[in-house]
């Protein structure tokens, strides 16, 4: 098994995505760069991921990989690796896709 295989062991296949993402969190607008995307969520790069909190609910808007506008409501479920992992809340996902948040920061 290669390193890439380990990185892609997820419920939904991820693909690279280098596009700007508008995030609205508690009425504040942030612009960040997407890194990868799937049908269940997106990983967003941030120079200051500390401004986000696990469980933050947010609205995302961006141009999808097919250049169509995309808008989702999501929740921050992971912080680390220079950004945040966001799970879409407004899509019907199989139970296996419902990510568990990374709660480790609460115990360190």
Secondary structure, 3 states (H helix, E strand, C coil): CCHHHHHCCCCCCCEECCCEEEEEECCEEEEEEEEEECCCEEEEECCCHHHCCCCCEEEEEEECCCCCEEEEEEEEEEEECCEEEEEECCCCCCHHHCCCCCCHHHHC
